[in-house]
Amino acid sequence: MSTTLNRSRAAHHWRTVDLLTAAVLGVAFGVVFWGWGVLYTALTPLFVAVPFVQSILSGVWLLPAVVAALVIRRPGAALLAEMTAASVEALLGSHWSTGVLVSGAIQGIGVELAVALFAWRRFGPAVAVLAGVVAAVLEGVYELFAYYSGAWTLGFQIVYVACFAVSGALVAGLGGWALVRALARTGALSAFPAGREHRG
């Protein structure tokens, strides 16, 4: 019993490299988000005409949380990386201003909840997809209430959130999984179990 408890505590204990990696991921994705936001602004007429296009691309904003969870494997890693990315995006001048901080918190918590279902012990592609879907659905529902409340029919809202879920599964889930594998093969993740599992 004592040995099992000690192992559980060790698995959840944060190392310096974990904190640094979460910060680096957050800053890197924050810069990407800022650039992605510029593209979003340019595509606003398209999104107004066809809102589903916006939701299909939304999985990009979930990537830091999914990648951090798969790499660092510590409770709070997804939320820390996502909030760091959102903060960097806001500081650089986001199209959505400080609203990105609310979205960042929702997305990070969504990934945390999904991975916590497996007690932070399973990190395969199925878990990555689930994390992406949960975070995407939470963000989609939040956006409906925050920005489009009463503007659309129920059927339209369901399709909108469903598109978020698809993007979360494909872009954030499978995309995040593929990115971790690619990073592992370069040796950049040698300090983490993910680096050893996907090497070679």
C-alpha positions in Angstrom: 0.0 0.0 0.0 2.8 2.4 1.0 4.7 1.6 -2.2 1.7 2.2 -4.4 1.0 5.5 -2.7 4.5 6.7 -3.1 4.4 5.8 -6.8 1.2 7.7 -7.2 2.7 10.8 -5.6 5.8 10.5 -7.7 3.7 10.3 -10.9 2.0 13.6 -9.9 5.1 15.4 -8.7 6.1 18.3 -10.9 9.7 18.6 -11.9 11.5 21.7 -13.1 11.6 20.3 -16.7 7.8 19.8 -16.6 7.2 23.4 -15.7 9.7 24.7 -18.3 8.2 22.5 -21.0 4.6 23.6 -20.2 5.8 27.2 -20.4 7.7 26.7 -23.7 4.7 24.9 -25.2 2.4 27.7 -24.0 4.6 30.5 -25.4 5.1 28.8 -28.7 1.4 28.1 -29.3 0.5 31.6 -28.1 2.6 33.0 -30.9 0.9 30.6 -33.3 -2.5 31.6 -32.0 -1.8 35.2 -32.6 -0.9 34.5 -36.2 -3.9 32.2 -36.5 -6.0 35.0 -35.1 -4.8 37.4 -37.8 -5.9 34.8 -40.4 -9.3 34.5 -38.6 -9.8 38.2 -38.9 -9.2 38.1 -42.6 -11.7 35.2 -43.0 -14.4 36.9 -40.9 -16.7 37.4 -43.9 -16.6 33.7 -44.7 -17.3 32.8 -41.1 -20.3 35.2 -41.0 -21.7 33.5 -44.1 -20.8 30.0 -43.1 -20.3 29.7 -39.3 -19.6 26.0 -39.5 -16.2 26.7 -41.1 -15.1 28.6 -38.0 -16.0 25.7 -35.7 -14.3 23.1 -37.9 -11.0 25.0 -37.6 -11.4 25.5 -33.8 -9.3 22.5 -32.8 -6.1 24.4 -33.4 -6.8 26.3 -30.1 -6.9 23.1 -28.2 -3.5 21.8 -29.2 -1.3 23.1 -26.3 -3.6 21.5 -23.7 -3.6 18.1 -25.5 0.1 18.1 -26.3 1.1 19.2 -22.7 -1.1 16.4 -21.3 0.4 13.8 -23.6 4.0 14.9 -22.9 4.1 16.1 -19.3 1.5 13.7 -17.9 0.9 15.7 -14.7 -2.4 17.0 -13.4 -2.6 20.7 -14.3 -0.3 20.4 -17.3 -3.0 20.9 -19.9 -4.5 23.9 -18.1 -1.1 25.6 -17.5 0.0 25.2 -21.1 -3.4 26.4 -22.5 -3.6 29.4 -20.1 0.0 30.4 -21.0 -0.8 30.3 -24.7 -4.0 32.3 -24.2 -2.1 34.9 -22.1 0.6 35.3 -24.7 -2.0 35.6 -27.5 -3.8 38.3 -25.4 -0.5 40.2 -24.7 0.4 40.2 -28.4 -3.0 41.7 -29.3 -5.7 39.1 -29.9 -8.8 39.8 -32.0 -10.8 38.5 -29.1 -9.0 40.6 -26.4 -9.0 39.1 -22.9 -11.9 36.8 -24.0 -9.2 34.3 -25.0 -8.4 33.8 -21.3 -11.9 32.5 -20.6 -11.7 30.2 -23.6 -8.2 29.0 -22.6 -9.4 28.1 -19.1 -12.4 26.2 -20.5 -10.3 24.3 -23.1 -7.6 23.4 -20.5 -10.1 22.2 -18.0 -11.8 20.1 -20.7 -8.6 18.2 -21.4 -7.9 17.9 -17.7 -11.3 16.2 -17.1 -10.9 13.8 -20.0 -7.4 12.6 -19.0 -8.4 12.5 -15.3 -11.0 9.8 -16.3 -8.1 7.4 -16.7 -6.3 8.7 -13.5 -3.5 10.1 -15.7 -2.3 6.6 -16.6 -3.3 6.2 -20.2 -2.1 8.5 -23.0 -2.8 6.7 -26.2 -4.5 8.2 -29.3 -8.0 7.3 -28.1 -7.4 9.4 -24.9 -6.0 12.2 -27.0 -9.1 12.2 -29.2 -11.4 12.1 -26.2 -9.6 15.0 -24.6 -9.9 17.0 -27.8 -13.6 16.2 -28.1 -14.5 17.1 -24.5 -12.6 20.4 -24.6 -14.1 21.3 -28.0 -17.6 20.6 -26.9 -17.2 22.7 -23.8 -15.8 25.5 -25.8 -18.5 25.2 -28.4 -21.3 25.4 -25.8 -19.6 28.4 -24.2 -19.4 30.3 -27.5 -23.0 29.6 -28.2 -24.1 31.2 -24.9 -21.5 34.0 -25.0 -21.8 35.1 -28.6 -24.7 33.5 -30.3 -27.4 33.1 -27.6 -30.8 33.1 -29.2 -29.4 33.8 -32.7 -29.8 30.3 -34.1 -32.2 27.5 -34.0 -31.6 24.5 -31.8 -30.7 22.3 -34.8 -28.2 24.9 -36.0 -26.6 25.1 -32.6 -26.3 21.3 -32.4 -24.5 21.2 -35.8 -22.2 24.0 -34.7 -21.1 22.1 -31.5 -20.8 18.9 -33.5 -18.4 20.6 -35.8 -16.4 21.7 -32.8 -16.3 18.0 -31.6 -15.1 16.8 -35.0 -12.3 19.5 -35.0 -11.4 18.6 -31.5 -11.1 14.9 -32.4 -9.1 15.4 -35.6 -7.1 18.6 -35.2 -6.5 18.6 -31.5 -6.7 14.9 -30.7 -5.1 13.1 -33.6 -3.1 16.2 -34.6 -1.7 16.5 -31.1 -0.9 12.9 -31.0 1.0 13.1 -34.3 2.9 16.2 -33.1 4.0 14.5 -29.9 5.2 11.5 -32.0 7.1 13.8 -34.4 8.8 15.7 -31.5 9.7 12.4 -29.8 11.5 11.1 -32.9 13.7 14.2 -32.9 14.8 13.5 -29.3 13.3 16.7 -27.9 11.2 14.7 -25.5 13.9 12.5 -24.1 13.1 13.6 -20.5 9.6 12.3 -20.7 8.0 8.8 -21.1 6.4 10.0 -24.4 9.9 10.5 -25.8 10.9 7.0 -25.0 7.6 5.4 -26.2 7.6 7.1 -29.6 11.3 7.1 -30.3 12.6 5.2 -33.3 
